[in-house]
Amino acid sequence: MMQSGRHAVDSGQLTFGDLADELNNGPAGLANDFSDRALFDTTLVVVDLETTGSSPDGDRITEIGAVKIRGGEVLGEFATLVDPERSIPPQIVTLTGITHAMVSAAPRIGEVLPAFIEFARGSILVAHNARFDMGFLRRNALRLHLEWPFSLTLCTVTMARRILHRDEAPTVRLSALADLFDVSVRPTHRALDDARATVEVFHHLLERVGNQGVYSVRDLTDYLPRTDPRLRAKRHLADRVPARPGVYLFRGPSDEVLYVGTAVDLRRRVRSYFTGNDPRRRMGEMVMLAQRVDHVECSHGLEAAVRELRLLAAHAPAYNRKSTQPHRGWWIVVTAERFPRLKVSRTPTDEAIGPIGNRTTAATIADVISAAAGLRTCTGRTRSGGYHWCRL
């Protein structure tokens, strides 16, 4: 841990000067050809950064935390604050708890990055949302004219999207995955804590694919999706989409609606389609056809869900299974009774709400609507054919 310009590496304490000497005088480092190496025998360094913002060009690193692992064991840790040589925005201070006073006496990135590179040399780097962390590290290595000896990086966001079903993990934020796997170290928006949490998440994800023949580095990289440059080239379609809850619509060459979806953060969700991380082949095909992305902002998730159903019914998008296979869903219908009520049915009516993929979800929505509208919910009848009295 960083204290007065020192940090922990493996089991001993070394100054930045000691590590710089090792960097200059030590061995050249191991080759980065890991393709046929068993994952169990591969050294990995799980890294996390805290920064002053989200842009590798305009913002700076304030903290680096890393954990070196092999065969399920921790070999060493690297942790230090970094003087960003600029002020830290108030919202970042609130998020991370890292203040200017904490970093004012910390080493600068010119001292820290060579030490980190030596600590991690000969390993595969792993990060949660690796694009963010590697963007900052590589940008600073370029600025400092440092060799970047890491040819392969693994991303636990990409792994989670490939390995976990969306019903199990609607979001792949580190905090959500930490809750899902009940890890022992919780993410705190501090670099070392988040790196430790990522180690546990990474191991849990590997456990999920061990029975699918994923044993080597090559097996894992072949199993994960690869970004198509043609998808990346379309990222500008998300530029005007707000970071708000709502519904998004991908439109094709003839302005037809190709796909409709909902999101808590529209911008983040739409951008995810251009990473190539979605294992569904038809989604990549859909994005290739898309010419623009429209959106409808909503106040909350329930409004977004209702709007999505209406748009699916109106446009029947070719890439939504909800619209191409409506018979597989559940519908909320109004009964044709003297005192109508809502019920869940496989058969839609002209005024039905649906389709909804899960019967329990459909029943919950029906209960919420019934309560809000004051509809009866009891189903019992008297012997004379009338209904029991029930509270509305």
PyMOL commands that set and color helices and strands:
alter all, ss='L'
color gray80, all
select helices_A, chain A and resi 16-25+39-41+90-96+100-103+109-120+130-143+156-163+174-181+191-212+217-223+229-232+235-238+266-272+281-289+301-315+321-324+326-328+359-373
alter helices_A, ss='H'
color red, helices_A
select strands_A, chain A and resi 6-9+12-15+44-51+61-70+73-81+124-127+153-155+246-251+257-263+292-297+330-334+342-345+353-356
alter strands_A, ss='S'
color yellow, strands_A
deselect
rebuild
show_as cartoon
